[in-house]
Amino acid sequence: MVLAPAVASPHLAQAAEPEGSPARPAMLFGDTSRLDKPFAKDPSVIRFANRYLMYFSLPPFGKERATPDSPKGWSIGIAESEDLIGWKKIGEMLSEQECDRNGLCAPGAIILDRKVHLFYQTYGNGPKDAICHAVSEDGVRFTREPDNPVFRPSGPWTSGRAIDAEAHPLGDRLLLYFATRDPGMKTQMVGVAAAPLGSAYGRETWKQLVDGPILKPELPWEKRCIEAPTVLTRGSRLYMFYAGAYNNEPQQIGCATSTDGVKWTRLSDVPLLANGGPGHWNASESGHPGAFADQDGRHYLFYQGNNDGGKTWFLSVLRINWTDTRPTLAPMP
């Protein structure tokens, strides 16, 4: 791993909202280390070694900030927090292997056997983008799988692309959810693979469980895209929060439930989390969710948004409360 120096307030920003706009949320995280404006996407949060860690996507350097040795593509930022509200950037994962020389992003973090396992995607290769795997003892410095990428889907239903990885244990298996596109690269869908829990999670360990999508766009608001699956377990059920529609169409967040991790049923035909109204920080979208279960049993939903059609991107968080078997969202205190 290439580790960048820790970065605090100079590269963090708060959203600029019009006068008289609705109150901003407790957390708005933006990173200006790459561009001359705040830009952070695709949050994934864990609690590890007595702190919260958030992994997120960073865009390529803009010409106003690039140096001759700056990485050329997307990369992954790492931030820490004590309260899930205030975040300090402490490192980065940059391109290091041949497969990610054009970039890497969309991290999905999980703690297994007291180590942080990070599943992430290559970027910039079109239908050849695939899922990679790395492991860390401290949550910041990662050792990458030598045979990365470790997974890409197969079958006539898919282009072979795999992005937006989410790993979730169920029984004696680790389920790997991913987004892919149809052979024409038009429609985004979610699929699932599995590896034995406790294995090395290398390329030879993964088995695609279904020769087709487990969730595909069907509702009007989902348009031609379902992506960014993120999963919580509550009791005997799994809950998948997912993004519907491509960025800024607007992208919004839905929820589906399952008992086996493979067959999913939507909880509603409308979004659980819609984009904000005019003047809100997320008027252009509420997208790419990252669900987090804390050690005290509380659940949170991190997500991305903006109000300028994607010129900037901020990350925020909401509490997940439960009414029987249904989640509801509430602002952080």
N, C-alpha and C positions, 0 to 999 in steps of 0.2 A: 504493500500500500504506500502511496505517496501522501504524506500528511502535511497539510498546509498549516501555517501558524494559526493559533487561536485568534478569533476575531470577535469583538464585542460590538459596542454601540456604533462605531463608524460605518458598519456595513449592515445595520438593521434599521428598519424604517417603520413608521406608522402610516396608515392609509390617509390620504388627503381627501376629505369629504366636503361637499358643499355646505355653506352656512345654513343652519336650520335642518340639516339632514338627520335621520334617526340616529340614536345613540350608537356609537361604535361598540363592538363586542369587547370583552375583557382582554382577549388575545388577538392581536393582528401581527403576524410575523412576516417580514419581508427582508430579503437579502440584496444588498446593492454591490456586492463584491464583483459581479460579472458585468452588470449594465449600469448605466447612469440613472437607474430607477429601481425600485424594489421588485424582486422576482424570485419566488420560491414556489415549488409545486410538489404534489404527490407525497403527502406526509405519512410516515409510519412511526409509531411511538411505542417504546417499551420502558419498563422500570428495571434497572440493572445497576448493581453495586451502589445502592442507596441514592440513586439519582434517576431522573427521567432522561431518556435519550430520544431525540427525534432525528430521523433520517429523511431527507427530502431531495428533490431534483433541482439542480442548478443549471442555467442555460449556458451556452457558449459565451466567451468573453466578447463584449462589444468593442469596437475599435477605440473608443475613448478610454478603456481600461486595459486593453490587451498589451502584453509585453512580448518580446520575441520568443520567450519560452513558455508562454501561456498555453494551456491545453486548448485544442481546437474544437472539441465537441462538448456535449452535455456531461455533467459529472454529478456526484452525490455529496451533499452537505451533511454535517453532523452537528447537532446542537444539544445542549443540556439545560435542564431546568430543575428547580426545587419544588415548583408549585403548578406546573402545567400552563402557566400564564406567561411568565417572563423567561425568555430563552437567550442563551449565549452560544454563539457558534464556536465550536472547539476543533473542528477538523473537516477534512474532505477526502473522498475517494476519487482518484483521477484515473484516466485510462492507463492501463498497465500491461494488458495482454493483447495479442493480435486480434482476438474477437471483439474487443471493445475499443480499438484504436480510433473509431469514429465517434465514440461516446458511450456513456452508460447512464442510467437513470431509473426512476420508478422503483425505489427500494422497498422491500418488504422484510421486516425484522421479526425474529422470534428467538426466544431463549430456550435452548435444549441442552440438557446436561451441563448447566452452569456456564454455557458459552453462548455468545450471540451469533446466530446464523443469519446471514443476509442473502436474500434472493433478490436479484435485480435483473434488468434487461440491458442488452446492448441497444444502441440507438444509431440510426443513420444508415441502416442497411436494408430498409424496406422489408420485403417478405422474408429476408434472411435473419432478421432480428430474433433473438432467442434469450432464454433464461439462464443466468449464471448464478454461482453460489460461492460464498466466502464465509470464513469463520473467524471470530475474534475472542480473545480472552478478556479484553477490557472494554469492548464496545466501540473502540476508536480505530485501532490498528488491526487490519484484516489480512488473513492469508487466503488467497484465492485458489479455487479448485483448478488443478493443473489442466484438466481436460475441458474447461469451460468452452462453450456453453454446455450446460448439463441437460437441458430439455428444449425440444421443439415438437409441436404436434404433427400428426400424420393423418392421412385419409383424404378422400375426395371433397370433404366439406370445408377444408382449411387451406390457406395459402402456405402453411408451414411456419408462419410467424407466431411468436409467443412474447407477450409483454405483460406488464402489470401483475407481477407474481405476488401471491399470498399463500403462505404456508400455515397449515392449521392441523394439529394432531387430532386423530379420532381413532380410538381403540389402539391397535398395534401398528397403525399406519400414519404417515405424515402425508396429508393431502396437499397438493399443489394446485391452486387455482390460477388461471391465466386468461388473458384476453387474446383473441386471434381474429383474423379476418377471413372472409370467404376467398375462394381462388381469384376473384376479380378485384380484391382489395377494397371493396365498397362497404361491406357490412361487418361490424365488430360484434363478437360474441364471446361468451365465457365457456371454457372447458376445464377439465380436471384430470390430474394424474395423481399417482400415489407411489410412495417408497416405504419400505419397512422402517418403522420408528427405531432409531438407534443405528441406522446404517450410515454410510459415508455421504449419502445424498449426491453421489457422482452420477455421471451419465448413465451408467449401466443399471442403476437402482430404480429408475423411474418407469412406471407403466401407465400408459394412458388408459383411463377407466371406461371412457365412452367414445365411440367413433362418431362424434357429433357434439354439438353444443349442449351444455346443461342449462344455459339461459341465453336467449337471443332476443333482440328487440321485437316486441309485439304490440306495445301500447303507443298511442300517438305521441306522447311526450318523449318516449325513448328513441323515436325516429329511426336511424340506422346504426345505432351504437349502444351496446352494453359493455362496460369495461370497469377496471379498477375494483374487482371484487375484494371485500374484506370481511372476515368472519369472526363472530363471537359464539361461544357456547353458553347457554343458559338452561340449567336443568338437563333435560333429555333432548333439547332441540338446538339446532344450529341456526344462526341468523346471519344472512349475507346482506351487507349494505353494498350497493353498487351504483355506478354512475350511468345515467341514461342520456343519450344524445352526445354528439361530439362537442368539443370545447366551444362555449359561447353561443350555442344554438338556441337556447341556453342548455348547458349540461345541468342536470339536477340529480338528486339522490333518491333511490328507491330501496326497498327492503324485501327480501324473500326468506322463507324458512324451510328447513329440512330436518329429517331424522337420520338420514344415512349419508349426508354430505354430497349426494349425487343427484337426487331428485328434489327439485326446488319448486316452491309455490309462492307466488307473490302475495304479500299481505294486503295490498291495495292496488287500484289501477291509477292512483295519483301519486306524485312524489311524496316521500316522507319529509324531504328537505328541498324546497323549491328555491329558485334564485330570488334575490331580494327585489323590492320594488324600486321605482325611480328614486335616486338619491342615496340608496343603500350602498355599502361598500361592495356587496356581491350582486349588484344589479345585472351583471352580464352572465354570472353563473354561480352555482354552489356545486362543486364537483369533486371528483377523485377522493372518496372517503378513505379514512384510515381508522378502523375501530380499535379501541384500547381497553383492556380489562385490567384495572389496578389491583394491587394486592389486597386492598380492603373490600373488594367486591364491587366497587363502583365502576361504571362503564362510561366511556367517552367516545365522541365521534369527532375526529379531526377532518378537516376538509379544506379545499382551496376555493378562492373566489377572486373576482375583480369587478370593476365597474366601468372599464374602458375598452371592452372588446378584446382583452388579452395583452394590452400594452404593458400592464403590470400584473403581478400575481401575489396574493397574500394567503397565509395559512391561518386558520382559526379553529376553535374547538367549542363543542356543546356537550352538556351532560346528557346521557341516555338514561331516562327513567323508564319504568315498566309498569304497565297496567295489564295484569294477568299475563298473557303471552304476546303482548304488543308493545313495541318501543315507542316512546315519545321523547321529544328533544326539548331541552331547556337551556337558557343561558347560564354561563358560569357565574358564580357569585362574585 
